[in-house]
Amino acid sequence: MTTADPRLDGRAIKRIAFDEKRIAARVRELGDEVTARYPEGELLVLGLLKGSFIFLGDLVRQIRRPLQVDFLVASSYGDGTESSGHVRLVYDPETTLEGKHILLVEDIIDSGRTLNRLIGLLEERRPRSLDICALLHKRVAEHLQYEVGLVGFDAPDEFLVGYGLDHAENFRHLPYIASLQ
């Protein structure tokens, strides 16, 4: 992919880390894993916005069992390329979590700060089970307190955009995941 891609508006990417076909295949596999992991009980797939929206949309279409969908909105990046360390909860789900299997869907695990804050909040609501499904995991989170049950890809330690991931709200629409120049 070069900067000639009109979706990039003249901005350059370093490389494509995961292309469309590879992402689609892995999302199908994750859907199978989720289906097998939760054969019974109420399942709530809880997306962490904004970054997870494309992944979550594709993932829930691959899960072959009844489920509900809701969202959380947390902010930790602002306009930078590194997590600020300050997590702000912007939208809290209105769905009752008690007694349900909760699958928290995250776009990328980087510092782990956002997840630490959110898992504590969700556990207080007494779900039947609580697990994390992340599209990407950088494996650099020194302070991550929770195990991630489902991971799409181990990600390079680069700033990644596309397939829902952004830089200052740009690049989310790209059908692949790439690193910026």
Buried (B, 14 or more C-beta within 10 A) or exposed (E): BEEEBEEBEEBEBEEBBBBBEBBEEBBBEBBEBBBEBBEEEBBBBBBBBBBBBBBBBBBBEBBEEEBEBBBBBBBBBEEEEEBBEEBEEEEEBEEBBEEBBBBBBBBBBBBBBBBBBBBEBBEEBEBBBBBBBBBBBBEEBEEBEBEBBBBBBEBBEBBBBBBBBBBEEEBBEBEBBBBBE
